[in-house]
């Protein structure tokens, strides 16, 4: 088994999966923002997959990544690469497409 691979990346550059193509669920984002604000203390690393073109697609932690991207612009988050996808993913929207 390969050791986990971690990267520090701006969450605005993470591609959204097809089932969450419009970004974070607004109600869940509001709950997380009320509960945690801009704090990243204890935040689990989002899980991402790497497409054949190198694009990173977030699969677990969309709301967490959107909260950090919105409240702490330019802040890097640590993501865990959990696997590779058999197709390119660069055409998918990124979190930054949905933030001001």
N, C-alpha and C positions, 0 to 999 in steps of 0.2 A: 504494500500500500504506500502510495506517495505521501510525503508530508504535505500539510495544507500550505497553500500559497496565498499570501496576503499582499495587498497593494494599498497605498494611500492615494486617494483620487478625489477630485472635486465632484460631489454628487450631481452637480448640474450636467456633467458629461456622461452619466450613466444612461444607457438606453432602457426604455420601458418595455416590459414583456407585452405580447399581443393582448393578453387578458386584462391588462391595466394600462392600456395605451393612452388613456387620458390623465394618468398620474394618480396621486393618492386619493383615496376616498375622503371627500370633504369632511364628513362627520368624524371619521377616525383621526384625521389630521387635527381637527379642532380639539378633540379629547386629548390627544398626545401633547398638543401645544399648551393646553390648560394644565396638564399634569406635570410636564417636564420643562416647559418653556424652551429656552435655547440651550439647556444643559445636555451635554453628551456623556455625563458621568454614568458608567455602568451600561451604556448602550451596546447591545450585541452587534457584532459586525454583520452587515447585510451580506447575503449570499448572492454571488453573481456567476454567470456562465460566460465563457469567451466564445464568440463566433469565429468562423474560419477567417474573417477579415480582421480579427483582433478586437472588435467592438465588444464591450462588456455590457451584458444584459442583466439587470437586477431581477431576482426572482423572489427573494425573501427580504423584506425591509424597505419596500417602496415608500411607505409612509414615513419611516424614520429618516430615510435619505431626503425626502421632499421637505421635511421639517427643518433639517440642517441646512439644506440649500436655500430655503426661504428666510430663515432667521439668522443664519450665519454665513452670508455669501462669501465665497472664497475660502472657506474652511474645508480642509481635507478630512475625509473619513476613511477608516480602514475597512476594506472589503475582503471577504474570503472568496477566492475563486474555487468553486466546487466541481467544475467540470467544463467540458468543451461541447459546443453545439455543432451539428454537422452542416451548418449553413452560415452564410454571412448575415450579420445583423445590423450593419451600419445604416440601413434604411429606416430602422425603427426610430420613433421620436425619442428625444432625450428629456430628462427632467427639466432642464433649463428652457425648453420650448414652452413650458406652461407657467413659468415664473416671470415676474416683471424684471 
